[in-house]
Amino acid sequence: MIRIVDKIEDAKYITHSGTMHADEVFATAFLSLYKGDIDLFRTPEVNPDNYPDVIIYDVGRGKFDHHQEGREVRENGIPYCSLGLLWKEFGKDFLKKRNIEHVDEVFEYLDKDFIEGIDAIDNGIFQKVESTYKMRNLCDVIKLFNPSFESDEKESTQFLKAVDVAIKIFEEEVLSIVGRVKAKKILEAKIPEAIEKHYLELDKFMPYEESIYTLDTNKQIYFVVFPSNRGGYSAKTIFNSSEDRVYRVEFPEEWAGHGKELAEITGVEGATFCHLAKFIVSATTREAIIKLVEMAISKSDK
């Protein structure tokens, strides 16, 4: 539980007041998940020397602040912000307390996949996105919780709302990454055969993209086959990489947009669907989906 206290003397945690950002909001969420009850005081400035037994973050220019010269920077040049500094200090212990396997790998994965991006934006390092429509990142979403212009919203109430959302996101992020690390351990044994056949076959759906990008460096896996949660089986195309969102091989043009008639077009009994964008096909049986994938491979110019 997070309580915002009225007196600094009652606080065990201190962060800044005023406009909230994803940095201290997610830092508070993380501390709540790690430490439990949080008695928090928000203030525009504080001297950490006066409160040696208090965790002070994103304010005060102490250990968990990043607004001073000599701030810590990752090897890739991304500076830490308060969330990253707290994760660096307490993240592994947090994971151990949750009895999570592969602690070191999950710790690094979560920093790279989630925390580093918040740190970067809070430090003024933004991704370049070419788009004709407006895109919001997670930091933009948290900013929405700041009191609206000429509203009666209270700053402390809105802060707690934002932290509540951040807690849920943080928990889901941890679960997602734990699942992806477990999947990677399974896929490491499957990738060599998949490279030979040019498709990866899964007996159940699992996160596979990052393992393929990491382990199939020559881009020899074109499709992934898996049981569909809608029944039957599906096969999907693979992007060149997480950054290059071009399919390595598409399904044939003549299959695009067809449903039940796909069986007649392909001559594969049980073929049921091919997306108009040529990135996924479906069939009623494993045998049928494998035939479709092998046909697509043979028709490609790879």
C-alpha positions as CSV (number, residue, x, y, z in Angstrom):
1,M,0.0,0.0,0.0
2,I,1.2,3.5,-0.9
3,R,0.4,6.4,1.5
4,I,1.3,10.0,0.7
5,V,2.2,11.5,4.1
6,D,1.8,15.2,5.0
7,K,5.0,15.5,7.1
8,I,8.5,14.7,5.8
9,E,9.4,13.3,9.2
10,D,6.8,10.5,8.7
11,A,8.3,9.4,5.3
12,K,10.3,6.4,4.5
13,Y,10.5,7.4,0.9
14,I,10.8,10.8,-0.8
15,T,10.4,11.9,-4.4
16,H,9.6,15.2,-6.1
17,S,6.2,16.9,-6.2
18,G,4.7,18.8,-9.1
19,T,4.4,17.4,-12.6
20,M,4.7,13.6,-12.6
21,H,6.7,11.6,-15.1
22,A,6.9,7.9,-15.8
23,D,10.3,7.8,-14.1
24,E,9.3,8.4,-10.5
25,V,5.8,6.9,-11.0
26,F,7.3,3.5,-12.1
27,A,10.0,3.9,-9.5
28,T,7.3,4.2,-6.8
29,A,5.5,1.2,-8.3
30,F,8.6,-0.9,-8.2
31,L,9.4,0.1,-4.6
32,S,5.8,-0.8,-3.6
33,L,6.1,-4.3,-5.2
34,Y,9.6,-4.8,-3.7
35,K,9.2,-3.2,-0.2
36,G,5.5,-3.5,0.4
37,D,4.0,-0.5,2.4
38,I,5.3,2.8,1.2
39,D,5.0,6.0,3.3
40,L,5.9,8.6,0.6
41,F,6.5,12.4,0.9
42,R,6.6,14.5,-2.3
43,T,8.5,17.7,-2.2
44,P,10.2,20.0,-4.8
45,E,13.6,19.7,-3.0
46,V,15.3,17.9,-0.1
47,N,18.7,17.4,1.4
48,P,19.5,13.7,1.5
49,D,22.0,14.2,4.3
50,N,19.2,15.1,6.6
51,Y,17.4,11.8,6.0
52,P,20.0,9.0,5.9
53,D,17.5,6.3,6.6
54,V,15.0,7.3,3.8
55,I,15.1,6.2,0.2
56,I,15.1,9.4,-1.8
57,Y,14.7,9.2,-5.6
58,D,14.4,11.6,-8.5
59,V,15.1,14.6,-6.2
60,G,17.8,15.8,-3.9
61,R,20.8,14.9,-6.1
62,G,21.6,11.8,-4.1
63,K,22.2,8.1,-4.9
64,F,18.9,7.6,-6.7
65,D,18.7,10.9,-8.5
66,H,20.1,11.7,-12.0
67,H,19.9,15.4,-12.2
68,Q,23.6,16.1,-11.4
69,E,26.9,16.0,-13.1
70,G,28.6,12.6,-13.0
71,R,25.4,10.7,-13.4
72,E,25.6,7.0,-14.2
73,V,25.5,5.9,-17.8
74,R,25.0,2.5,-19.4
75,E,27.6,1.0,-21.7
76,N,25.3,1.9,-24.7
77,G,25.3,5.6,-23.6
78,I,21.8,5.6,-22.1
79,P,21.9,7.4,-18.7
80,Y,20.1,5.9,-15.8
81,C,17.2,7.8,-14.2
82,S,15.7,7.0,-10.8
83,L,13.9,3.9,-12.0
84,G,17.0,2.5,-13.6
85,L,19.1,3.3,-10.5
86,L,16.7,1.6,-8.2
87,W,16.4,-1.4,-10.5
88,K,20.2,-1.6,-10.7
89,E,20.4,-1.6,-6.8
90,F,17.4,-3.8,-5.9
91,G,16.2,-5.6,-9.1
92,K,18.0,-8.9,-8.6
93,D,16.9,-9.1,-5.0
94,F,13.4,-8.4,-6.0
95,L,13.5,-11.2,-8.5
96,K,15.0,-13.6,-6.0
97,K,12.3,-12.8,-3.5
98,R,9.8,-13.8,-6.1
99,N,11.6,-17.1,-6.7
100,I,12.1,-16.3,-10.3
101,E,14.5,-18.6,-12.3
102,H,17.4,-17.3,-14.4
103,V,17.6,-14.1,-12.3
104,D,20.6,-12.6,-14.1
105,E,19.0,-13.0,-17.5
106,V,15.6,-11.7,-16.5
107,F,17.2,-8.8,-14.7
108,E,19.1,-7.7,-17.8
109,Y,16.2,-8.5,-20.1
110,L,13.8,-6.3,-18.1
111,D,16.3,-3.4,-18.0
112,K,16.8,-3.6,-21.8
113,D,13.2,-4.3,-22.7
114,F,11.4,-1.9,-20.4
115,I,13.3,0.2,-17.9
116,E,16.0,1.5,-20.3
117,G,13.3,3.1,-22.5
118,I,11.8,5.0,-19.6
119,D,15.2,6.1,-18.5
120,A,16.1,7.3,-22.0
121,I,12.9,9.4,-22.5
122,D,13.2,10.9,-19.0
123,N,16.8,11.9,-19.9
124,G,15.6,13.6,-23.2
125,I,16.7,10.8,-25.6
126,F,13.8,10.0,-27.9
127,Q,13.2,7.4,-30.6
128,K,12.8,8.7,-34.2
129,V,9.4,7.5,-35.4
130,E,8.3,8.1,-39.0
131,S,4.5,8.1,-39.0
132,T,1.6,10.0,-40.4
133,Y,-0.4,9.5,-37.2
134,K,0.3,10.4,-33.6
135,M,1.9,7.7,-31.5
136,R,2.0,7.7,-27.7
137,N,4.6,5.9,-25.7
138,L,4.3,4.7,-22.1
139,C,5.7,8.0,-20.7
140,D,3.0,9.9,-22.6
141,V,0.4,7.7,-21.0
142,I,1.6,8.4,-17.5
143,K,1.6,12.2,-18.2
144,L,-2.1,12.0,-18.8
145,F,-2.6,11.5,-15.1
146,N,-1.3,15.0,-14.3
147,P,-4.2,17.2,-13.2
148,S,-6.0,18.6,-16.2
149,F,-6.2,22.3,-16.9
150,E,-8.7,24.0,-14.7
151,S,-9.9,20.8,-13.2
152,D,-10.5,20.0,-9.5
153,E,-8.2,17.0,-9.6
154,K,-5.7,16.8,-6.7
155,E,-2.1,16.1,-7.5
156,S,-1.6,13.4,-4.8
157,T,-4.8,11.6,-5.9
158,Q,-3.7,11.6,-9.6
159,F,-0.2,10.4,-8.6
160,L,-1.6,7.4,-6.8
161,K,-3.9,6.6,-9.8
162,A,-0.8,6.7,-12.0
163,V,1.2,4.5,-9.7
164,D,-1.7,2.0,-9.5
165,V,-1.6,1.6,-13.3
166,A,2.2,1.4,-13.3
167,I,2.1,-1.4,-10.7
168,K,-0.1,-3.5,-13.0
169,I,2.1,-2.8,-16.0
170,F,5.3,-3.6,-14.1
171,E,3.8,-6.9,-12.9
172,E,2.7,-7.9,-16.4
173,E,6.1,-6.9,-17.8
174,V,7.9,-9.1,-15.3
175,L,5.6,-12.1,-16.1
176,S,6.0,-11.5,-19.9
177,I,9.8,-11.5,-19.7
178,V,9.9,-14.5,-17.4
179,G,7.8,-16.3,-20.1
180,R,10.1,-15.1,-22.9
181,V,13.2,-16.3,-21.1
182,K,11.7,-19.7,-20.5
183,A,10.6,-19.9,-24.1
184,K,14.1,-19.0,-25.3
185,K,15.5,-22.0,-23.3
186,I,13.2,-24.3,-25.2
187,L,13.7,-22.7,-28.6
188,E,17.5,-22.9,-28.4
189,A,17.2,-26.7,-29.0
190,K,14.7,-26.2,-31.9
191,I,16.4,-23.5,-33.9
192,P,19.0,-25.6,-35.7
193,E,16.4,-28.0,-37.2
194,A,14.2,-25.0,-38.0
195,I,17.0,-23.3,-40.0
196,E,17.4,-26.5,-42.1
197,K,13.7,-26.7,-42.9
198,H,13.2,-22.9,-43.1
199,Y,10.3,-23.1,-40.6
200,L,10.0,-23.5,-36.9
201,E,7.3,-25.9,-35.6
202,L,5.9,-25.4,-32.1
203,D,3.7,-27.8,-30.2
204,K,2.2,-24.9,-28.4
205,F,2.3,-21.2,-28.9
206,M,5.1,-19.4,-27.2
207,P,7.1,-16.1,-27.7
208,Y,9.5,-16.9,-30.5
209,E,10.4,-13.7,-32.4
210,E,13.3,-12.6,-30.3
211,S,14.9,-16.1,-30.2
212,I,14.7,-16.3,-33.9
213,Y,16.3,-12.8,-34.4
214,T,19.1,-13.7,-32.0
215,L,19.8,-17.3,-33.0
216,D,19.0,-17.3,-36.7
217,T,21.5,-14.7,-37.7
218,N,21.5,-15.6,-41.4
219,K,17.7,-15.2,-41.6
220,Q,17.0,-18.8,-42.8
221,I,13.7,-19.3,-40.8
222,Y,10.9,-17.9,-42.9
223,F,7.8,-19.2,-41.0
224,V,6.6,-20.4,-37.7
225,V,3.9,-23.1,-37.3
226,F,1.8,-23.5,-34.2
227,P,-1.6,-24.8,-32.9
228,S,-4.1,-22.0,-33.2
229,N,-6.2,-20.9,-30.2
230,R,-9.1,-20.7,-32.6
231,G,-8.7,-24.4,-33.4
232,G,-6.6,-26.0,-36.1
233,Y,-3.2,-24.7,-37.0
234,S,-1.7,-21.5,-38.2
235,A,1.6,-20.4,-39.8
236,K,3.0,-16.9,-39.7
237,T,5.8,-15.1,-41.6
238,I,8.9,-13.8,-39.8
239,F,10.2,-10.2,-40.0
240,N,13.9,-9.7,-41.0
241,S,14.5,-8.3,-37.5
242,S,12.8,-6.5,-34.7
243,E,13.9,-3.2,-36.4
244,D,13.4,-4.3,-40.0
245,R,9.7,-5.0,-40.3
246,V,9.8,-6.6,-43.7
247,Y,8.8,-10.2,-44.1
248,R,11.6,-12.6,-45.0
249,V,9.1,-14.5,-47.2
250,E,5.4,-13.8,-47.8
251,F,2.8,-16.3,-48.6
252,P,2.0,-16.4,-52.4
253,E,0.0,-13.5,-53.9
254,E,-2.6,-15.9,-55.3
255,W,-3.5,-17.1,-51.8
256,A,-4.1,-13.6,-50.4
257,G,-7.5,-12.9,-49.0
258,H,-9.0,-16.3,-49.6
259,G,-10.9,-18.4,-47.1
260,K,-12.5,-21.8,-47.7
261,E,-11.7,-21.5,-51.4
262,L,-8.0,-21.7,-50.4
263,A,-8.2,-25.5,-50.4
264,E,-9.1,-25.5,-54.0
265,I,-6.5,-22.8,-55.0
266,T,-3.7,-24.7,-53.3
267,G,-4.9,-28.3,-53.7
268,V,-4.4,-28.7,-49.9
269,E,-7.4,-30.3,-48.2
270,G,-8.0,-28.5,-44.9
271,A,-6.6,-25.1,-46.0
272,T,-9.0,-22.5,-44.6
273,F,-7.6,-19.0,-44.7
274,C,-4.8,-16.7,-45.9
275,H,-4.7,-13.0,-44.8
276,L,-4.9,-10.3,-47.4
277,A,-1.5,-9.0,-46.2
278,K,0.0,-12.5,-46.8
279,F,1.5,-12.9,-43.4
280,I,-0.6,-15.8,-41.9
281,V,-2.4,-18.9,-43.2
282,S,-4.6,-21.3,-41.3
283,A,-5.6,-25.0,-41.8
284,T,-7.6,-27.6,-39.9
285,T,-4.7,-30.1,-39.5
286,R,-1.0,-30.1,-38.9
287,E,-0.4,-32.0,-42.1
288,A,-2.3,-29.3,-44.1
289,I,-0.4,-26.4,-42.5
290,I,2.9,-28.1,-43.1
291,K,2.0,-28.6,-46.8
292,L,1.1,-24.9,-47.2
293,V,4.3,-23.8,-45.6
294,E,6.4,-26.1,-47.7
295,M,4.6,-24.9,-50.8
296,A,5.3,-21.3,-49.9
297,I,9.0,-22.0,-49.4
298,S,9.3,-23.7,-52.7
299,K,7.5,-20.8,-54.5
300,S,9.7,-18.2,-52.9
301,D,12.9,-17.0,-54.7
302,K,15.0,-17.6,-51.5
